[in-house]
Structures are given as C-alpha cells and as structure tokens.
Amino acid sequence: MAAQPQAEATVAEVMAELAELEDPRARAVNERHVAWSADPDPVVASAGWALTTERVGKRPEGLDLPGLLDVIEAGMKDAPDRLQWAMNHCLARIGIDHPALRARAVGIGERLEVLKDHPTSAGCTSPYAPDWIAEMVRRQDAR
C-alpha cells in the first residue's frame, strides 16, 4: 500500500473499517457511500470515497466503475488534499483490481499527475496512481 501522508487513521479509514463489519448498522453506513462521496464537505466526501474504494476491491457488484472513473477524472485534480488522496486511492484500486479498466485508470493518472511528485521512502510504493497500479500488478503477476 502507498504511504499515507498522516500517521493517524482518518475518519474515512475508520468509516471504511466499520462498513466491513457484519452489524446491520455498519452495513447501513456502507450504503451511504454514494451520498457521502458527493457531499460538499471534503471530510465527508473522503469518507464516501474510502467506502467506495473498499467496495471496488471487495464487492464491486452494482458499482458503476466507468462512472467512478468519470467523476475522478473530472474532479480529482482540483479536490482538497484529503479528498484528492481518497479519490486517488479509488483510481488506483480500480486499475489494480479491474484489468479491463486498467489502461483507462493509468491514463487518467498520467493526465492528472496527482501525487506524481509526492516523496516516497525507499522500499515504499509511490501513491502516484500509474506507478502504484504498475507495482501492485507486477506483485500480483509474480505470485
């Protein structure tokens, strides 16, 4: 996983973890991902994107992945930092887990160049989506 810019868990990460629980109240949180993703508050929106990213990787049924890529392409470049990070994670997850959309995800990442110059420690994976996707796919193929 790419390095996070902060050490503490974000609200988005906590909400994503809660959504994975089998409790009906937690499932109700997961169902709110679409509304939260569009919320004008970037903290709420980033929580929605974190939930969406979990679904992309674990339960993509019913998600409009090409539509998510459209939203990412249109809004990620100018999004506030926390929201941009969450959208970038979703972009990378789509590219990593969905080979049919990989080229499009990489292309979006290359055009937007979000986190391209983000400092990355030795041995860590860059959060720049094209590099992140390539590295994770390489690791999957090596198994």
N, C-alpha and C positions, 0 to 999 in steps of 0.2 A: 504494500500500500504506500502511496506517496506520503511524504512528510506533511503533517498538519502545521499551520502557522501558529497555533497556540497549543499550550500543554494541557489545559483543562478541557473536559468534554463540553461541547457546545449544546445548547438547547436542542438543536436539530439532531445531534447524535443521540441524546437521551431519548427524544421522542421516537426516533427510529428503533432504538432498542426496545422501548415499551411496546411499540407496534408489533414486534415479533412475538410477544407473549400470547399465550392461548386464552387469556382472560377476555371476555366479551367487551369490557370497557377499553382494553388495549386495541382490540380489533376495530372498535369504533374510531379510535384515533387514526388508525391506518387508512380508514375510508375517507378521511378528511384531506388527504394529501393533495388532491386537485385544487380544492378551495384555498388551502394554505399556500400552495405554490404561487397562486395569483394574488396573494394578499399584498397591499401596498407597504406594509411593514416588512423590511428586509429580514428581520429576525424570524418572523412567522413564515415568510416565503422560503427562507433557507430551511426551516423545519419541514415544510412541504416537499422541497426538493430532496432532502435527506430521506424522507419516507418513500418518495418516488424512486430514488436510486436503489433502495433496498428491494423494492418490487421489481425493478429492472433486472436485478441479479438473481432474485429468488423466486418470484412469482409474476412473470411478465404478462401472463394471460390477461387480456382485457385492456392492456395499456396500448396506446397509440404511439409506438416508438418513433415512426417518422414524424408524427406531430410534435413529440417532445423535441426532436432534433430541430424542427422549425422554430420552436419557441426559444431554444438555446441559441440558435444562430441569430435570431432577431434581438435577443436581449442580454446575452451574457457579457458582451464586450463592455457595456456601459453600466452594468449592475454594480451595486456596492460590494465591497470586498467579500463579506461573509456569504452573500447571495451568489456572487460570482464563483466562489470556491465550491459551493454546493452544486451549482449548475455544471461546473467543470467536472465534478466527480460523476455526475449523471452522464455527461457526454462520454467520459472515459469508460464507464461501466457498460454503456450501450456498445461502444466499439470493441470492448473486450469480450463481452458475452454474446454478441449477436453478429456473427460473421457476415451476414447479408447486408448489414448496415455499417460495417467496419470502415470501408473506404469513405463513406459519407461523413462519419464521425471524425475520421482523421482529417479530411478536407476542411471541415468546419474548424477544427482545432488549428490547422495551419493558417487558414484565412484570418481567424480572430487573434491568434497569437497570445491568448490569455495564459498567464503564468509562464510564458516562454523563458523569461529571464529570472525566474524565481530561483534563489540559491538552493542548491541541493547538496547535501552532505555526501561524501564518498560512501558508496555502498547502498545508497538510498535511490529510490526511483523518482525521477522528476515528475512534478504534478502537471507539466505541460502535456496536454492530452495525447498528441501524436506519439510522444516518447513513452508515455505511461502505457498506452494501448500496445505499442510495439513490444515493450518489455514484458508485459503480462502475457501476451500471446506467445512470445518466444518461450516463456517459462512453461506455459500450458503444453506447447508442442514438444518440449524437452522431456515431458513426463512419459 
